[in-house]
Amino acid sequence: MLKKCCVETNSDLGVLLVRFSLALVFIIHGLAKFQTMSETAAFFGILGLAPSMAYFVAVVELFGGILLLLGMFTPWTALVLGINMFFAILLVKLQKPFIGGYEYELTLMLMSFALSLLGTGKYTVCPCGKKRKS
C-alpha cells in the first residue's frame, strides 16, 4: 500500500481491475469475430485487407484477452492489443465523429498502452514476477 495525500492506495489492485476489464472486452470481441468469421472476413475484405487478417485479429483479441486475464506477458500483450485498437480507429472509425465513433476504441487503446507501461502488478498466475522462497 502506498500513502499519498493521506489516502492509502493499492496500485496492484487497480492494475488488476484494468486488466480484468480489458480482458473481458477483448475476449468477448475475439469470440464474436470467430462466431461470425465469414462476415468478419468479408468486412476485412471491404476495408482492403486480406480476409485472412480477420483470423489474426480474432486470435489477437481472444488470446490477448486471456493472457491479460491471467496476468501473463502483460506489457507485451497490452501493447499488441493497443496497436490493434490503433488500426481499428485508423481503418474503420476515424471518419466518424468522436462521440458515437471512435471514443470507445480510443479508450481501449489508451488503457492498453497504459497497462503496457504499468505492467502486470502482483496479482498474476505467472510465477516470473514473484520472489521465490528458499
LINNOR-V761404 format. One line per field, one symbol per residue. ss: DSSP state (a for helix, b for strand, c for the rest). psi: psi as a letter, one per 30 degrees, with the letter a starting at -180 (. if undefined). A space follows every 50 residues. Layout:
ss->???
psi->???
This chain:
ss->cbbbccbbbcaaaaaaaaaaaaaaaaaaaaaaaaacaaaaaaaaaacccc ccaaaaaaaaaaaaaaaaaacccaaaaaaaaaaaaaaaaaaaaccccaaa aaaaaaaaaaaaaaaaaaccccccccaaaccccc
psi->kkjkhgkkljeeeeeeeeeeeeeeeeeeeeeeeefheeeeeeeeeefglk fffeeeeeeeeefeeeeeefhkheeeeeeeeeeeeefeeefefefllekg dgeeeeeeeeeeeeeeeeaelfjlfkfffkkkk.
